[in-house]
């Protein structure tokens, strides 16, 4: 995705998601169970993040990663958000 994902919008992929703008809506990667799927974005401000059915809501996203470039992946069945 080359632009911003607006609030209320949803992007869904079987595999990885790359967002080269701000991510403000919902992002679901690995929707058919691919636990190796990742989400990459330039500016995280998302309402919901999901990898292979495991998810994190806006309230569970740390302030230290908000509005930062991040990658999101699964580790031991937990959604991890890491700055890069």
HUNOR-V698182 format. One record per residue. N is the residue number from 0. RES is the residue in one small letter. PHI is phi as a letter, one per 20 degrees, with the letter a starting at -180 (* if undefined). OMEGA is omega as a letter, one per 20 degrees, with the letter a starting at -180 (999 if undefined). Layout:
BEGIN
{{N RES PHI OMEGA} {N RES PHI OMEGA}}
END
This chain:
BEGIN
{{0 x * a} {1 x e a} {2 x c r} {3 x f r} {4 x e a} {5 x f r} {6 x g a} {7 x n r} {8 x e a} {9 x c r} {10 x d a} {11 x c r} {12 x b r} {13 x f a} {14 x d a} {15 x f r} {16 x c r} {17 x c r} {18 x d a} {19 x e r} {20 x c r} {21 x f r} {22 x d a} {23 x d a} {24 x e r} {25 x d r} {26 x c a} {27 x c r} {28 x d r} {29 x m a} {30 x f r} {31 x e r} {32 x n a} {33 x f a} {34 x f r} {35 x e r} {36 x f r} {37 x c r} {38 x d r} {39 x d r} {40 x b a} {41 x e a} {42 x b a} {43 x e r} {44 x b a} {45 x e r} {46 x e a} {47 x b r} {48 x c r} {49 x b r} {50 x c r} {51 x l r} {52 x n r} {53 x e a} {54 x c r} {55 x c r} {56 x e a} {57 x g a} {58 x f a} {59 x e a} {60 x e a} {61 x f r} {62 x f a} {63 x f r} {64 x d r} {65 x f r} {66 x m r} {67 x d r} {68 x f a} {69 x c r} {70 x c a} {71 x c a} {72 x b r} {73 x e r} {74 x b a} {75 x l r} {76 x m r} {77 x c r} {78 x f a} {79 x d r} {80 x d a} {81 x c r} {82 x f r} {83 x b 999}}
END
